[in-house]
Amino acid sequence: MYTISEINHTTSQQFLEIAGGIFEQSPWIANKAAELKPFISLYHLHQEMVKIVENSTYEQKLALIQAHPNLGERAAMTTESTQEQQGARLQNLAPEEYKEIISLNQEYMKKFGFPFILAVRGKTKQQIFEAMKERIHHSKELEFNTALSEIYQIAFFRLEEKITDIPKM
């Protein structure tokens, strides 16, 4: 774990190595954030990274959303995504649950053109399934913005795993 002070003293390459995976397969966000040091807190770093995404083009935002894996699929994922989905027990679905989540993912992807995204940390399988069933009825614009909000939450969780505001003693 790094302190925010240590983060502020990293080179651009070191910063990228630490924060490049905060946003799924989108190191361009960390690259831009490295130019904004120093950060006064973990929260400040997160807010700056969110601003980078918010100020990006629609196409960049869509690519960020599309970089995320489908929940529950048994496919190659980043280490971070694998750990998050394992924490929600999505890698251990019973056959009927797996069939249902694949069906929900397909329906969602067909309607919106991007994967269903949910910050799964602390959620049960049941909560995840309920969210999928509810959000399929949203408009594309609402769901696009919801996906980004969930990505911001995922990014915050990932930052918390790597960086602390508490100085080392």
C-alpha positions as CSV (number, residue, x, y, z in Angstrom):
1,M,0.0,0.0,0.0
2,Y,1.2,3.5,-0.9
3,T,0.6,6.7,0.9
4,I,-0.7,9.7,-1.0
5,S,2.6,11.4,-0.3
6,E,4.5,8.5,-1.9
7,I,2.1,8.7,-4.9
8,N,2.9,12.4,-5.2
9,H,6.6,11.6,-5.5
10,T,6.3,8.9,-8.2
11,T,7.6,9.3,-11.7
12,S,4.9,9.1,-14.4
13,Q,5.9,5.5,-15.2
14,Q,5.7,4.5,-11.5
15,F,2.3,6.2,-11.2
16,L,1.1,4.3,-14.2
17,E,2.3,1.0,-12.8
18,I,0.4,1.7,-9.6
19,A,-2.7,3.4,-10.9
20,G,-2.9,2.2,-14.5
21,G,-5.5,-0.6,-13.7
22,I,-7.8,1.6,-11.6
23,F,-10.1,2.1,-14.6
24,E,-10.5,-1.2,-16.5
25,Q,-8.0,-1.5,-19.3
26,S,-7.9,2.3,-19.6
27,P,-4.4,3.4,-18.6
28,W,-4.9,6.7,-20.4
29,I,-6.8,8.0,-17.4
30,A,-3.9,7.3,-15.1
31,N,-1.5,8.9,-17.6
32,K,-3.5,12.1,-17.6
33,A,-3.9,12.0,-13.8
34,A,-0.1,11.7,-13.3
35,E,0.2,15.2,-14.7
36,L,-2.1,16.6,-12.0
37,K,0.1,15.7,-9.0
38,P,0.2,16.6,-6.2
39,F,-3.0,15.2,-4.7
40,I,-4.0,16.2,-1.2
41,S,-5.9,12.9,-0.5
42,L,-7.1,9.7,-2.0
43,Y,-10.4,11.3,-2.5
44,H,-8.8,14.2,-4.4
45,L,-7.0,11.7,-6.7
46,H,-10.2,9.9,-7.3
47,Q,-12.1,13.1,-8.1
48,E,-9.4,14.2,-10.6
49,M,-9.6,10.8,-12.3
50,V,-13.4,11.0,-12.5
51,K,-13.0,14.6,-14.0
52,I,-10.7,13.1,-16.7
53,V,-13.4,10.7,-17.7
54,E,-16.2,13.2,-17.5
55,N,-14.2,15.6,-19.8
56,S,-13.5,12.8,-22.3
57,T,-15.4,12.2,-25.5
58,Y,-18.5,10.1,-25.7
59,E,-16.5,7.5,-27.7
60,Q,-13.8,7.4,-24.9
61,K,-16.5,6.9,-22.3
62,L,-18.1,4.2,-24.3
63,A,-14.8,2.4,-24.8
64,L,-14.2,2.6,-21.0
65,I,-17.6,1.0,-20.4
66,Q,-17.0,-1.6,-23.1
67,A,-13.6,-2.5,-21.6
68,H,-15.4,-4.2,-18.6
69,P,-16.2,-7.9,-18.6
70,N,-19.7,-9.3,-18.4
71,L,-20.5,-10.2,-14.8
72,G,-20.4,-13.9,-14.0
73,E,-18.8,-15.0,-17.3
74,R,-16.1,-17.5,-17.3
75,A,-13.7,-15.6,-19.5
76,A,-10.3,-14.0,-19.1
77,M,-10.4,-10.9,-17.0
78,T,-8.0,-8.5,-15.3
79,T,-6.8,-9.5,-11.9
80,E,-8.9,-6.7,-10.3
81,S,-12.1,-7.8,-12.1
82,T,-11.5,-11.5,-11.2
83,Q,-11.0,-10.6,-7.5
84,E,-14.1,-8.4,-7.4
85,Q,-16.3,-11.1,-9.1
86,Q,-14.9,-13.8,-6.8
87,G,-15.7,-11.6,-3.8
88,A,-19.4,-11.6,-4.9
89,R,-19.2,-15.3,-5.6
90,L,-19.9,-14.8,-9.3
91,Q,-17.2,-17.3,-10.3
92,N,-19.0,-20.1,-8.4
93,L,-22.4,-19.9,-9.8
94,A,-24.6,-23.0,-9.9
95,P,-25.4,-24.1,-13.5
96,E,-28.9,-22.6,-13.5
97,E,-27.5,-19.3,-12.0
98,Y,-24.8,-19.2,-14.7
99,K,-27.4,-19.8,-17.4
100,E,-29.5,-17.0,-16.0
101,I,-26.7,-14.4,-15.7
102,I,-25.5,-15.2,-19.3
103,S,-29.1,-14.7,-20.5
104,L,-29.4,-11.4,-18.6
105,N,-26.0,-10.2,-19.9
106,Q,-27.0,-11.0,-23.5
107,E,-30.4,-9.2,-23.1
108,Y,-28.6,-6.2,-21.6
109,M,-25.9,-6.1,-24.2
110,K,-28.4,-6.4,-27.0
111,K,-30.4,-3.5,-25.7
112,F,-27.6,-1.1,-24.7
113,G,-24.6,-2.2,-26.7
114,F,-22.3,-2.4,-23.6
115,P,-21.9,-4.7,-20.7
116,F,-23.9,-4.5,-17.4
117,I,-21.6,-2.8,-14.9
118,L,-22.1,-2.9,-11.2
119,A,-19.7,-2.3,-8.3
120,V,-20.2,-5.7,-6.9
121,R,-18.1,-5.3,-3.7
122,G,-20.3,-6.0,-0.7
123,K,-23.2,-7.2,-2.8
124,T,-24.8,-10.7,-2.8
125,K,-25.5,-12.7,-5.9
126,Q,-29.2,-12.0,-5.3
127,Q,-28.7,-8.3,-5.2
128,I,-26.7,-8.5,-8.4
129,F,-29.4,-10.5,-10.2
130,E,-32.1,-8.0,-8.9
131,A,-30.1,-5.0,-10.2
132,M,-29.7,-6.6,-13.6
133,K,-33.4,-7.4,-13.9
134,E,-34.3,-3.8,-12.8
135,R,-31.8,-1.9,-14.9
136,I,-32.7,-3.7,-18.2
137,H,-35.8,-1.4,-18.2
138,H,-33.8,1.8,-18.1
139,S,-33.3,4.1,-21.0
140,K,-30.0,3.9,-22.9
141,E,-29.0,7.4,-21.6
142,L,-29.8,6.6,-18.0
143,E,-28.0,3.3,-18.2
144,F,-24.9,4.8,-19.8
145,N,-24.7,7.3,-16.9
146,T,-25.4,4.6,-14.4
147,A,-22.6,2.5,-15.9
148,L,-20.2,5.4,-15.5
149,S,-21.3,6.0,-11.9
150,E,-20.6,2.3,-11.1
151,I,-17.2,2.5,-12.8
152,Y,-16.4,5.5,-10.6
153,Q,-17.3,3.4,-7.5
154,I,-15.2,0.5,-8.7
155,A,-12.3,2.8,-9.3
156,F,-12.6,4.2,-5.8
157,F,-12.6,0.7,-4.3
158,R,-9.5,-0.1,-6.4
159,L,-7.7,3.0,-5.2
160,E,-8.5,2.2,-1.6
161,E,-6.7,-1.1,-2.0
162,K,-3.6,0.6,-3.2
163,I,-3.4,4.0,-1.6
164,T,-4.0,5.4,1.9
165,D,-4.2,8.9,3.3
166,I,-2.6,7.7,6.5
167,P,1.1,8.4,6.7
168,K,3.4,5.5,7.5
169,M,4.9,5.6,10.9
